Amino acid sequence: MPMKLDAPNGGAAAAAVAANGAEGERERDGDELFVPPLNFAMVDGGLFRSGFPDGANFSFLQSLGLRSVICLCPEPYPEANSEFLAANGIRLFQFGIENCKEPFINIPDEAIREALKVLLDVRNHPVLIHCKRGKHRTGCLAGCLRKLQRWCLSSIFDEYQRFAGTKARVSDQRFIELFDISSLKHSPMSFSCLKR
C-alpha cells in the first residue's frame, strides 16, 4: 500500500559539473542553475524518471510543474525532500521496494501493479518516478508501463539497458517479461502514447 502525503542523467549531471564554474556568474546575473537528477529522462508526456533527487535538483523539478512523485525506495523520505514537496503542492506515493541484488531478487508484483495504477491516473500528472539510481526499480516500472503501451520486448529491454548500463539485471528483464498486464488493460490510458 503506498504512503500518500498531500504536499508536490548522467550526461546532464556531467554538463552540470562542467558548468559549475559559471554558477557564481549565473547567480550574480540572477539566473538559476537547473540541475536534473541522476538518470533523468522523459518517459512520456507528463511522465518522468530519475534517480533520487536532492536539494541541487529542486529548482529543476519545480520547473516541471509536478503534481506527484512515485518513490520506489523503502527508506523514509528525507525531510528536505518532503518539505520541498509540501511547499510545491506535490503528492508523494511511496512503494517500499527493497533494492535486492541477484540472484535473490524478489520484485513485489503487487507494488509494481499499485504504482502503475497511480502512474496511469492522469490526475497525478505530471509525475516523477524514482528510486535510488533510476536504474532497476524505476526500470522495472517503466518496462511494465511499456508493455501496457504495447512496446515489443526488445525495445523495452533496450530502454532498460540504456539506464541500467553495466548493472543491467537479467532478473529485472525476466520480471518485466513475465509481468501480467491483463488486470490493468481497463485502467484509464489517456496520455500520449497510450492513445494510439
Secondary structure, DSSP 4 states (H G I P E B T S, - for coil): --EEES---HHHHHHHHHGGGGHHHHHHHTPPP--PPTT-EEEETTEEEES---GGGHHHHHHTT-SEEEE---SPPPHHHHHHHHHTT-EEEE-----PPTTS----HHHHHHHHHHHH-GGG-SEEEE-SSSSHHHHHHHHHHHHHTT--HHHHHHHHHHHHGGG--HHHHHHHHH---GGGTTS---SGGGG-
